Amino acid sequence: MSEEAWYAVWLRSHCEHLVARQLSAKGFHTFLPELPTWSPGLALNCSGRTPMFPGYLFVRDAMNKTRYLDLLKARGIVRVLEAGWSRLTPVPDEDIDAIQRIVLAAVPVYPHSHLRSGDRVRVSEGPLTGLEGIFVQDRASKGRLVVSVNMLGRSVAVDVHRADVEACAPAASGMRPIGGPR
């Protein structure tokens, strides 16, 4: 049996919770990162949750042909993201770890355009200490840390203070994609 890994699963629109329940019932470990949503007029009151990456779900399993077919039988799945017709491509653990830390930190999260290169930074203070991403400065002392899941072509951003981040050493070839090998 192969080693457990995370896989990104592309879903039909608005089927994230349905698929997560079905796969959990089949013994798959699922991760559906969600964001709080607010209704107009409720200012500080969270009225629900919405997927951080609409249309996608992460699944961790030791994938073999039988498990793969079990996964595909779940209603609402379009396909598992892969590098070719017959080769599943795991999502790097670092990408999932970063998203899990953001969810657990309960900090405001914003959708952000996907970036492949830029100034990599590491958070040095606060609940996200050690997390790496791209720093996008939008105010004199504050900016956003952008964390990307390259396989999905999606990114999220969290507010950080400029003083709480430090530059990461660039890779030997210059810049490296977020979530790429260290």
Order of alpha helices (4+ residues) and beta strands (2+ residues): beta-alpha-beta-beta-beta-beta-alpha-beta-beta-beta-alpha-beta-beta-beta-beta-beta-beta
